[in-house]
C-alpha cells in the first residue's frame, strides 16, 4: 500500500483547532521577551514565510506547515552559526508571524549576527558604525557573552542599518 503525501481524515480531525490549542498553550508558558517579526503570505498553493531582516525565507503547503518550517529554518540557521536554542513561532497581526526563543541571550546574538551579515558588514564596520572603541565591544553581543539592554539593542541594530524599521519586538 502506497503512503499518501496528504493528510488522512483522522489526521485532519486531530489538526482541527490546532491554532487555538497552540495559542492557549503559549499563553500558559511565556517563552520569550524578544521576538522577530516575519511576513506570512499566500502564493497559490503555498504559504510563504519571510524574515526580511535576517535574509531568511521558507514555505509550506499549509499555514501550519509554514509555521513549522519557519521554526525549523531559524533553528537550522542558528545551529550553523554555532547557537543552540528552541524557537517558538506564533501568529502575529494580519499576515505576520513572530519567532522567539526562551534563551534570549543566544537568540539575541543570533539575530545580531544574521542582521549584520544580511547587510554585508564586517565586525569592524559594525563596531565603527556603533562608535565602539574596539571590535570586541560589539563582538561580545554577537557572540552571546553580553545581553544588550533594550536601548543598546536598538543602538546596535540602528548602527547596522540606519533608517530601516526594527525587525524586533519586545514583550510577550
NUGU-961700 format. One record per atom (N, C-alpha, C): residue number from 1; residue in one letter; x, y, z. Coordinates in steps of 0.05 Angstrom, whole numbers, m for minus. Layout:
# residues N
NODE	resi	resn	X	Y	Z
NODE	NUM	A	X	Y	Z
...
# end
This chain:
# residues 172
NODE	resi	resn	X	Y	Z
NODE	1	X	17	m24	0
NODE	1	X	0	0	0
NODE	1	X	18	25	0
NODE	2	X	13	43	m18
NODE	2	X	29	67	m20
NODE	2	X	20	87	1
NODE	3	X	39	102	11
NODE	3	X	34	122	32
NODE	3	X	27	148	17
NODE	4	X	4	160	24
NODE	4	X	m5	185	12
NODE	4	X	11	208	24
NODE	5	X	19	227	8
NODE	5	X	32	251	19
NODE	5	X	13	270	32
NODE	6	X	m13	265	30
NODE	6	X	m34	282	41
NODE	6	X	m44	271	67
NODE	7	X	m56	288	83
NODE	7	X	m66	280	109
NODE	7	X	m91	263	107
NODE	8	X	m93	242	123
NODE	8	X	m117	225	124
NODE	8	X	m139	240	139
NODE	9	X	m163	230	138
NODE	9	X	m185	243	153
NODE	9	X	m180	243	183
NODE	10	X	m169	221	193
NODE	10	X	m164	220	222
NODE	10	X	m143	242	229
NODE	11	X	m123	245	212
NODE	11	X	m102	265	218
NODE	11	X	m114	293	216
NODE	12	X	m132	298	197
NODE	12	X	m145	324	194
NODE	12	X	m161	331	219
NODE	13	X	m175	311	231
NODE	13	X	m191	316	255
NODE	13	X	m173	324	278
NODE	14	X	m149	311	280
NODE	14	X	m131	318	302
NODE	14	X	m118	346	297
NODE	15	X	m116	354	273
NODE	15	X	m105	380	266
NODE	15	X	m125	403	271
NODE	16	X	m151	396	268
NODE	16	X	m171	417	271
NODE	16	X	m169	431	298
NODE	17	X	m169	457	298
NODE	17	X	m168	472	322
NODE	17	X	m139	475	333
NODE	18	X	m119	468	317
NODE	18	X	m92	469	326
NODE	18	X	m83	497	334
NODE	19	X	m92	517	320
NODE	19	X	m84	545	326
NODE	19	X	m94	554	354
NODE	20	X	m119	547	360
NODE	20	X	m130	555	386
NODE	20	X	m115	540	408
NODE	21	X	m110	514	405
NODE	21	X	m95	499	425
NODE	21	X	m67	509	428
NODE	22	X	m55	516	406
NODE	22	X	m28	526	406
NODE	22	X	m26	553	421
NODE	23	X	m45	571	415
NODE	23	X	m45	597	429
NODE	23	X	m51	595	459
NODE	24	X	m69	576	466
NODE	24	X	m74	571	494
NODE	24	X	m50	562	509
NODE	25	X	m36	542	496
NODE	25	X	m12	531	508
NODE	25	X	10	553	510
NODE	26	X	12	569	490
NODE	26	X	32	591	490
NODE	26	X	27	611	512
NODE	27	X	1	617	516
NODE	27	X	m6	636	538
NODE	27	X	1	625	565
NODE	28	X	0	598	568
NODE	28	X	7	586	594
NODE	28	X	37	587	599
NODE	29	X	53	585	578
NODE	29	X	82	584	581
NODE	29	X	95	608	567
NODE	30	X	104	627	581
NODE	30	X	117	651	569
NODE	30	X	145	642	560
NODE	31	X	150	645	534
NODE	31	X	175	634	524
NODE	31	X	196	655	516
NODE	32	X	188	679	511
NODE	32	X	208	698	501
NODE	32	X	200	726	508
NODE	33	X	220	743	512
NODE	33	X	215	772	516
NODE	33	X	222	787	490
NODE	34	X	235	774	472
NODE	34	X	244	786	447
NODE	34	X	234	769	424
NODE	35	X	222	782	404
NODE	35	X	211	768	381
NODE	35	X	221	782	356
NODE	36	X	225	766	335
NODE	36	X	230	778	308
NODE	36	X	204	773	292
NODE	37	X	198	792	276
NODE	37	X	173	791	260
NODE	37	X	179	782	232
NODE	38	X	162	765	222
NODE	38	X	165	755	195
NODE	38	X	138	760	180
NODE	39	X	139	757	154
NODE	39	X	115	761	137
NODE	39	X	105	733	129
NODE	40	X	79	730	128
NODE	40	X	66	705	120
NODE	40	X	47	712	98
NODE	41	X	51	702	74
NODE	41	X	34	708	51
NODE	41	X	27	683	36
NODE	42	X	4	683	25
NODE	42	X	m5	660	9
NODE	42	X	2	666	m20
NODE	43	X	14	646	m33
NODE	43	X	21	648	m61
NODE	43	X	12	622	m75
NODE	44	X	m11	623	m87
NODE	44	X	m22	599	m99
NODE	44	X	m27	577	m78
NODE	45	X	m14	554	m81
NODE	45	X	m18	532	m63
NODE	45	X	0	533	m38
NODE	46	X	18	552	m37
NODE	46	X	38	553	m16
NODE	46	X	34	578	2
NODE	47	X	43	574	27
NODE	47	X	45	596	46
NODE	47	X	75	603	48
NODE	48	X	82	628	43
NODE	48	X	110	637	43
NODE	48	X	116	652	69
NODE	49	X	139	646	81
NODE	49	X	148	659	105
NODE	49	X	174	673	99
NODE	50	X	176	699	106
NODE	50	X	199	714	100
NODE	50	X	207	730	126
NODE	51	X	232	728	134
NODE	51	X	242	744	156
NODE	51	X	261	764	143
NODE	52	X	251	787	135
NODE	52	X	267	806	119
NODE	52	X	294	814	131
NODE	53	X	294	820	157
NODE	53	X	319	829	170
NODE	53	X	340	807	172
NODE	54	X	332	782	169
NODE	54	X	351	760	172
NODE	54	X	359	747	145
NODE	55	X	347	757	123
NODE	55	X	351	745	97
NODE	55	X	344	715	98
NODE	56	X	321	709	109
NODE	56	X	313	681	112
NODE	56	X	285	677	101
NODE	57	X	282	656	86
NODE	57	X	257	651	72
NODE	57	X	251	621	72
NODE	58	X	225	614	75
NODE	58	X	217	586	73
NODE	58	X	187	586	64
NODE	59	X	176	561	61
NODE	59	X	148	559	52
NODE	59	X	137	533	63
NODE	60	X	110	531	62
NODE	60	X	96	507	69
NODE	60	X	71	505	53
NODE	61	X	60	481	51
NODE	61	X	35	477	36
NODE	61	X	11	487	51
NODE	62	X	13	486	77
NODE	62	X	m9	496	94
NODE	62	X	3	517	113
NODE	63	X	m15	532	125
NODE	63	X	m7	552	144
NODE	63	X	9	539	167
NODE	64	X	m1	517	177
NODE	64	X	12	503	200
NODE	64	X	39	494	191
NODE	65	X	42	483	167
NODE	65	X	68	474	158
NODE	65	X	87	497	155
NODE	66	X	77	520	147
NODE	66	X	94	544	144
NODE	66	X	105	553	171
NODE	67	X	89	551	192
NODE	67	X	98	557	219
NODE	67	X	120	538	227
NODE	68	X	116	512	222
NODE	68	X	136	492	229
NODE	68	X	161	496	213
NODE	69	X	159	503	187
NODE	69	X	182	507	170
NODE	69	X	198	532	179
NODE	70	X	184	553	189
NODE	70	X	197	577	199
NODE	70	X	213	570	224
NODE	71	X	201	554	242
NODE	71	X	216	545	266
NODE	71	X	240	529	258
NODE	72	X	237	510	240
NODE	72	X	259	493	231
NODE	72	X	281	510	217
NODE	73	X	273	530	201
NODE	73	X	292	547	187
NODE	73	X	309	562	207
NODE	74	X	297	575	227
NODE	74	X	312	591	246
NODE	74	X	330	573	263
NODE	75	X	320	550	272
NODE	75	X	337	532	288
NODE	75	X	360	521	272
NODE	76	X	355	516	246
NODE	76	X	377	506	229
NODE	76	X	398	527	224
NODE	77	X	389	552	218
NODE	77	X	408	574	214
NODE	77	X	424	579	240
NODE	78	X	411	577	262
NODE	78	X	425	582	288
NODE	78	X	445	560	293
NODE	79	X	439	535	286
NODE	79	X	458	513	290
NODE	79	X	482	517	273
NODE	80	X	479	526	249
NODE	80	X	501	531	231
NODE	80	X	519	553	242
NODE	81	X	506	573	255
NODE	81	X	521	596	267
NODE	81	X	534	588	294
NODE	82	X	528	564	304
NODE	82	X	540	555	329
NODE	82	X	523	560	354
NODE	83	X	497	566	350
NODE	83	X	479	570	372
NODE	83	X	460	546	374
NODE	84	X	450	542	398
NODE	84	X	431	520	403
NODE	84	X	408	530	421
NODE	85	X	385	534	409
NODE	85	X	361	542	424
NODE	85	X	336	533	409
NODE	86	X	314	530	423
NODE	86	X	289	523	412
NODE	86	X	273	548	405
NODE	87	X	263	549	381
NODE	87	X	248	572	371
NODE	87	X	218	566	374
NODE	88	X	204	587	383
NODE	88	X	174	586	384
NODE	88	X	164	605	363
NODE	89	X	146	596	346
NODE	89	X	134	613	325
NODE	89	X	104	616	331
NODE	90	X	95	640	332
NODE	90	X	66	646	338
NODE	90	X	55	664	317
NODE	91	X	29	664	313
NODE	91	X	16	683	295
NODE	91	X	19	711	305
NODE	92	X	23	729	286
NODE	92	X	24	758	292
NODE	92	X	m2	771	283
NODE	93	X	m1	797	279
NODE	93	X	m23	812	269
NODE	93	X	m24	810	239
NODE	94	X	m48	809	228
NODE	94	X	m53	808	199
NODE	94	X	m37	785	187
NODE	95	X	m20	790	168
NODE	95	X	m4	769	154
NODE	95	X	24	769	164
NODE	96	X	28	768	190
NODE	96	X	54	766	202
NODE	96	X	56	743	221
NODE	97	X	80	736	229
NODE	97	X	85	717	250
NODE	97	X	108	726	266
NODE	98	X	111	715	290
NODE	98	X	133	722	308
NODE	98	X	148	698	315
NODE	99	X	174	701	318
NODE	99	X	192	679	326
NODE	99	X	208	689	350
NODE	100	X	211	672	370
NODE	100	X	226	679	393
NODE	100	X	238	654	406
NODE	101	X	254	657	426
NODE	101	X	266	634	440
NODE	101	X	269	641	469
NODE	102	X	267	620	486
NODE	102	X	269	623	515
NODE	102	X	297	633	522
NODE	103	X	317	624	508
NODE	103	X	345	632	513
NODE	103	X	350	658	498
NODE	104	X	341	680	510
NODE	104	X	343	706	496
NODE	104	X	371	716	491
NODE	105	X	390	707	507
NODE	105	X	418	716	503
NODE	105	X	428	704	477
NODE	106	X	424	678	473
NODE	106	X	433	665	448
NODE	106	X	417	674	424
NODE	107	X	391	678	428
NODE	107	X	373	687	406
NODE	107	X	381	715	398
NODE	108	X	387	733	417
NODE	108	X	395	760	410
NODE	108	X	422	760	395
NODE	109	X	440	743	404
NODE	109	X	466	741	390
NODE	109	X	462	732	361
NODE	110	X	445	712	358
NODE	110	X	439	701	331
NODE	110	X	427	722	313
NODE	111	X	407	737	324
NODE	111	X	394	758	308
NODE	111	X	414	780	300
NODE	112	X	431	788	319
NODE	112	X	450	809	313
NODE	112	X	470	800	291
NODE	113	X	479	775	293
NODE	113	X	498	765	273
NODE	113	X	485	763	245
NODE	114	X	460	752	244
NODE	114	X	446	750	218
NODE	114	X	440	777	207
NODE	115	X	432	796	224
NODE	115	X	426	823	215
NODE	115	X	451	837	203
NODE	116	X	473	833	216
NODE	116	X	498	845	205
NODE	116	X	506	832	179
NODE	117	X	504	805	178
NODE	117	X	512	791	154
NODE	117	X	493	797	130
NODE	118	X	467	801	137
NODE	118	X	448	808	116
NODE	118	X	454	835	103
NODE	119	X	468	852	118
NODE	119	X	475	879	108
NODE	119	X	504	880	99
NODE	120	X	517	857	96
NODE	120	X	544	854	85
NODE	120	X	564	871	100
NODE	121	X	564	871	126
NODE	121	X	583	886	142
NODE	121	X	601	867	157
NODE	122	X	626	875	161
NODE	122	X	645	860	178
NODE	122	X	641	869	207
NODE	123	X	652	854	225
NODE	123	X	651	862	253
NODE	123	X	663	890	257
NODE	124	X	685	895	244
NODE	124	X	699	921	246
NODE	124	X	681	944	237
NODE	125	X	668	940	214
NODE	125	X	650	961	204
NODE	125	X	626	966	222
NODE	126	X	615	944	233
NODE	126	X	592	947	252
NODE	126	X	601	961	277
NODE	127	X	625	954	287
NODE	127	X	635	967	312
NODE	127	X	641	997	306
NODE	128	X	652	1003	283
NODE	128	X	657	1031	276
NODE	128	X	631	1047	274
NODE	129	X	611	1036	261
NODE	129	X	585	1050	259
NODE	129	X	572	1054	286
NODE	130	X	576	1035	304
NODE	130	X	565	1038	331
NODE	130	X	580	1058	348
NODE	131	X	605	1064	340
NODE	131	X	621	1082	355
NODE	131	X	635	1068	378
NODE	132	X	639	1042	376
NODE	132	X	653	1026	397
NODE	132	X	683	1031	395
NODE	133	X	696	1028	418
NODE	133	X	725	1033	419
NODE	133	X	740	1010	406
NODE	134	X	728	986	407
NODE	134	X	742	963	395
NODE	134	X	721	944	382
NODE	135	X	731	926	365
NODE	135	X	713	906	353
NODE	135	X	701	888	375
NODE	136	X	717	882	395
NODE	136	X	707	865	416
NODE	136	X	683	875	431
NODE	137	X	681	902	433
NODE	137	X	657	914	446
NODE	137	X	632	905	432
NODE	138	X	632	905	405
NODE	138	X	609	896	390
NODE	138	X	607	866	390
NODE	139	X	629	852	386
NODE	139	X	630	823	383
NODE	139	X	620	809	408
NODE	140	X	623	820	432
NODE	140	X	613	808	456
NODE	140	X	583	803	455
NODE	141	X	568	822	443
NODE	141	X	539	819	440
NODE	141	X	533	797	419
NODE	142	X	548	798	398
NODE	142	X	542	779	376
NODE	142	X	550	751	383
NODE	143	X	568	747	401
NODE	143	X	577	720	409
NODE	143	X	560	710	433
NODE	144	X	543	727	444
NODE	144	X	526	718	466
NODE	144	X	539	720	493
NODE	145	X	561	734	495
NODE	145	X	574	738	521
NODE	145	X	560	759	538
NODE	146	X	550	779	525
NODE	146	X	534	800	538
NODE	146	X	507	801	526
NODE	147	X	487	807	542
NODE	147	X	460	811	532
NODE	147	X	454	841	533
NODE	148	X	447	853	510
NODE	148	X	443	882	510
NODE	148	X	417	890	523
NODE	149	X	416	914	534
NODE	149	X	391	925	543
NODE	149	X	375	933	519
NODE	150	X	350	941	524
NODE	150	X	333	949	501
NODE	150	X	344	972	485
NODE	151	X	354	992	500
NODE	151	X	366	1015	486
NODE	151	X	391	1008	471
NODE	152	X	407	990	483
NODE	152	X	432	982	469
NODE	152	X	425	965	444
NODE	153	X	405	948	447
NODE	153	X	397	931	424
NODE	153	X	388	949	400
NODE	154	X	372	970	407
NODE	154	X	364	988	386
NODE	154	X	388	1002	374
NODE	155	X	407	1010	390
NODE	155	X	432	1023	381
NODE	155	X	448	1005	363
NODE	156	X	450	980	371
NODE	156	X	465	960	355
NODE	156	X	453	956	327
NODE	157	X	426	954	327
NODE	157	X	413	949	301
NODE	157	X	413	975	284
NODE	158	X	409	997	296
NODE	158	X	410	1023	281
NODE	158	X	438	1028	270
NODE	159	X	458	1019	283
NODE	159	X	485	1022	273
NODE	159	X	489	1006	247
NODE	160	X	477	983	246
NODE	160	X	480	966	222
NODE	160	X	463	976	199
NODE	161	X	438	984	205
NODE	161	X	420	993	184
NODE	161	X	404	1017	192
NODE	162	X	417	1040	191
NODE	162	X	402	1065	198
NODE	162	X	379	1070	179
NODE	163	X	356	1078	191
NODE	163	X	333	1084	174
NODE	163	X	315	1061	168
NODE	164	X	323	1037	172
NODE	164	X	305	1014	168
NODE	164	X	288	1009	192
NODE	165	X	264	998	189
NODE	165	X	248	991	212
NODE	165	X	261	969	228
NODE	166	X	258	970	254
NODE	166	X	269	949	272
NODE	166	X	255	923	267
NODE	167	X	270	901	264
NODE	167	X	258	875	259
NODE	167	X	249	861	285
NODE	168	X	252	875	308
NODE	168	X	250	862	334
NODE	168	X	227	875	349
NODE	169	X	212	858	363
NODE	169	X	190	866	380
NODE	169	X	197	857	408
NODE	170	X	191	873	428
NODE	170	X	197	866	456
NODE	170	X	171	862	471
NODE	171	X	172	843	490
NODE	171	X	148	837	506
NODE	171	X	136	811	497
NODE	172	X	118	800	513
NODE	172	X	105	775	507
NODE	172	X	80	778	491
# end
